[in-house]
Amino acid sequence: MPVIGIKKNRSEELFAFDLKYWRQGVRFLCGIDEAGRGPLAGPVVAAAVVFSPHSKMTLIDDSKRLSAKLRETLAEQIKKEAVAFAVASASVEEIQQFNILKATFLAMQRAVQQLKVIPDFILVDGRDFPLFLSSDQSKSIRGRAVTGGDRLSQTVAAASILAKVHRDGLMIKYAEQYPRYGFDRHKGYGTKEHREKILEFGPCPIHRKLFIRKILERQQTLDF
């Protein structure tokens, strides 16, 4: 008899979501998530992860629910356990050229095409499902968008962890290149500190001009 009030283990829940697809005959189930759609600076990063039905991981969850230290530990475990994984990005220039949604899809498509296997089915975190082509461009890959997928699916949660860890590492490197802005602390997000640094020093090459325009326009209005 189940004990009322005790929640099922999170990792079991996430694994059970993916298990439904494996039982339907999906061999290479791929989870995809991004990191960095909202920041004022830096690239948007996407990760793709393919697990087998034997890859049940503990402690895995949406990257936003985990500490930085645990994310880094899990990222190494995911890379060892995964059938395949890939991380790709779209640059600040591409974000400005295409808009953030299209740039996010571009990063996702690049990640899929870098996988060493062709997924049979793709789960994408979010509301929209872009076109995914196999690495040889010969066919489109089936899949679906899953709102809140990083809290529901093990493969999507794993992708969220890889994307977050990779992007945080990039922003720490950018902090060395542009030390005035504190990128190692806020990772490019619009914190009070970051907004103040933009107003004090102006934008640097990795700032998304369209994203910071309102901050600069507001300051110009106040100055006037």
PyMOL commands that set and color helices and strands:
alter all, ss='L'
color gray80, all
select helices_A, chain A and resi 10-23+63-65+68-81+92-98+100-114+149-151+154-177+183-186+192-201+209-223
alter helices_A, ss='H'
color red, helices_A
select strands_A, chain A and resi 29-35+44-51+84-90+121-125+143-146
alter strands_A, ss='S'
color yellow, strands_A
deselect
rebuild
show_as cartoon
